[in-house]
Amino acid sequence: MARAIWRWVNWAVVGACLLASALAAVVTLWVVIERHRIADLNRTHERPLLVHPDDPVLANAHQLLGTLRPPPSRDSLQFVVMPSFGPRWFAVSLAQTGSEGVGEANVVSPDGRRIARYEFVMPTNNVARLLARWDALSDGYSGEGHLMADGNPLAFERHRGNRVTSGEGNSPCHYDVLGDLAAQSLSTFVPELLDLRIVQQSDVSQSDLCRGSILG
């Protein structure tokens, strides 16, 4: 009798372990799938910037982009940055025309009031350097599997001839780096862009948030 009871206890323990393992595998699979779904939202896409009226960030982004003139060439970058708690939002256009870089920027308050407007010309080598760096950071970016409620939402659309790439997100590990690049390169012409500078960029890039795994 005791042996039969012990056998049933062993089976119950094994069954419980198998059930726990199955539940853990299901939860892990769900986390991975959900993280990949979220990452797909903020990765770089091979398409124009999506129009989605139910996405307030995209709606604001397209409204800001609409304040800019169409780029004068097919080698261009347009982006907007909308800091959640900042006093200024930005819409910037930059195009390489061959002989020079032509830029335009609108600085507005979050409620849409214009603060400043700039038009500027850059040496072609400086524009090429900025666009090449932007492409190196954004091309092939696979996104991050976590959402952040606040931050500095950035949306961009990059044209290179017939190729168009775009992205939208507020990750300090990626989109803040793009904003910092823009601030470093363009604050001479648009001083308000200094709002986007990352003082401790190396600390951010080495943080657990930026170095975590898909299961983090």
C-alpha positions in Angstrom: 0.0 0.0 0.0 2.8 2.4 1.0 4.6 1.6 -2.3 1.5 2.4 -4.3 1.0 5.7 -2.5 4.7 6.6 -3.0 4.3 5.8 -6.7 1.3 8.1 -7.0 3.1 10.9 -5.2 6.0 10.5 -7.6 3.7 10.7 -10.6 1.9 13.8 -9.1 5.3 15.5 -8.6 6.4 14.7 -12.1 3.1 15.8 -13.5 3.3 19.1 -11.6 6.8 19.7 -12.8 5.8 19.0 -16.4 2.8 21.3 -16.1 4.9 24.1 -14.6 7.5 23.7 -17.4 4.7 23.8 -20.0 3.3 27.0 -18.4 6.8 28.6 -18.3 7.3 27.7 -21.9 4.0 29.3 -22.9 4.7 32.4 -20.9 8.2 32.7 -22.4 6.8 32.2 -25.9 4.2 34.9 -25.3 6.8 37.3 -24.1 9.0 36.7 -27.1 6.1 37.1 -29.5 4.8 40.3 -27.8 8.3 41.8 -27.7 8.8 41.1 -31.4 5.4 42.7 -32.1 6.4 45.8 -30.2 9.8 45.9 -31.9 8.1 45.8 -35.3 6.3 49.0 -34.4 9.4 51.1 -33.8 11.9 49.5 -36.3 13.0 51.1 -39.5 10.6 50.3 -42.3 11.3 50.3 -46.1 8.3 52.6 -46.8 7.1 56.1 -46.3 6.0 57.1 -42.8 2.8 55.4 -42.0 -0.4 57.4 -41.8 -2.5 56.1 -38.9 -5.2 58.4 -37.5 -5.5 56.2 -34.3 -1.8 56.8 -33.5 -1.5 60.2 -31.8 2.2 60.3 -32.3 1.9 59.7 -36.1 -1.0 62.1 -36.3 1.1 64.9 -34.7 4.1 63.9 -36.8 2.3 64.3 -40.1 0.8 67.6 -38.9 4.2 68.9 -38.2 5.7 67.6 -41.4 2.9 69.4 -43.2 4.4 72.7 -42.1 7.5 72.0 -44.2 7.9 72.5 -47.9 8.5 69.5 -50.1 12.2 68.7 -50.3 13.9 70.2 -53.4 15.7 66.9 -54.2 15.2 63.1 -54.0 18.1 62.9 -51.5 16.4 64.2 -48.4 15.6 63.7 -44.7 12.6 65.0 -42.9 12.0 64.4 -39.2 10.0 65.7 -36.3 10.7 65.4 -32.6 8.0 66.0 -29.9 9.5 65.9 -26.4 6.8 64.8 -23.9 7.7 67.4 -21.3 9.7 69.9 -23.4 8.5 73.4 -24.3 9.4 73.0 -28.0 8.6 70.6 -30.8 10.6 70.4 -34.0 10.0 69.8 -37.7 13.2 69.7 -39.8 13.8 69.2 -43.5 17.3 68.7 -45.1 18.0 68.0 -48.7 21.2 67.5 -50.7 20.9 69.4 -54.0 24.4 68.5 -55.3 26.0 71.9 -54.9 24.8 72.5 -51.3 22.5 71.3 -48.6 19.2 73.2 -48.2 17.5 73.1 -44.8 14.3 74.3 -43.2 13.1 74.0 -39.6 10.0 75.0 -37.7 10.0 75.2 -33.9 6.6 75.2 -32.3 5.1 74.8 -28.9 3.2 71.6 -28.1 -0.1 73.4 -28.6 1.0 74.4 -32.2 2.1 78.0 -31.6 5.1 78.9 -33.8 8.2 79.8 -31.9 10.7 80.2 -34.7 11.3 79.3 -38.3 14.7 78.9 -40.0 15.9 78.4 -43.5 19.6 77.6 -44.0 22.3 76.4 -46.4 25.0 73.9 -45.5 28.2 72.8 -47.2 27.5 69.7 -49.3 30.2 67.7 -47.4 28.5 68.4 -44.0 25.1 67.3 -45.3 26.6 64.1 -46.8 28.3 63.4 -43.5 25.0 63.9 -41.5 22.9 61.8 -43.9 25.5 59.0 -44.0 25.6 58.9 -40.2 21.8 58.9 -40.0 21.6 56.0 -42.5 24.2 54.0 -40.7 22.2 54.3 -37.4 18.7 53.8 -38.9 19.1 51.3 -41.8 18.3 47.8 -40.7 17.3 48.9 -37.2 15.2 46.0 -35.9 13.4 47.9 -33.1 13.2 47.3 -29.4 10.7 45.1 -27.6 9.6 47.5 -24.9 7.3 50.6 -24.8 7.9 53.8 -23.0 5.1 56.1 -21.9 7.1 59.3 -22.2 10.3 60.5 -23.8 11.2 62.3 -27.0 9.0 60.7 -29.8 10.8 61.1 -33.1 9.5 60.2 -36.6 11.4 60.4 -39.8 11.2 59.8 -43.5 14.3 59.4 -45.6 14.4 59.6 -49.4 17.3 58.3 -51.5 16.1 58.2 -55.1 13.4 55.6 -55.3 14.2 54.2 -51.9 12.2 55.5 -48.9 12.8 54.5 -45.3 11.0 55.7 -42.2 10.7 55.1 -38.5 8.8 56.2 -35.3 9.7 55.7 -31.7 10.9 57.3 -28.4 13.6 54.9 -27.3 16.5 56.6 -25.6 18.7 53.9 -27.0 18.0 54.7 -30.7 15.6 57.6 -31.4 17.3 59.9 -28.8 20.6 59.1 -30.5 19.2 60.3 -33.8 17.9 63.4 -32.1 21.3 64.0 -30.6 23.0 63.6 -34.0 20.6 66.2 -35.4 21.4 68.5 -32.5 25.1 68.2 -33.0 24.9 68.7 -36.7 22.2 71.4 -37.0 22.2 73.5 -33.8 24.3 76.1 -35.5 21.3 76.8 -37.7 18.6 75.8 -35.3 19.8 76.6 -31.8 16.7 75.2 -30.1 17.7 71.7 -31.2 20.2 71.8 -28.3 17.2 70.6 -26.3 17.8 67.2 -27.8 21.5 66.8 -26.8 22.4 63.8 -24.8 24.9 64.8 -22.2 25.8 61.3 -21.0 25.2 59.3 -24.2 27.8 56.6 -23.3 26.0 56.0 -19.9 22.7 55.6 -21.7 24.0 53.2 -24.3 25.6 51.0 -21.5 22.5 51.0 -19.3 20.5 47.9 -18.6 17.6 49.3 -20.7 19.7 49.5 -23.8 21.7 46.3 -23.3 18.9 44.1 -22.1 17.7 41.0 -24.0 14.4 40.4 -25.7 13.2 38.8 -22.5 14.4 41.7 -20.3 
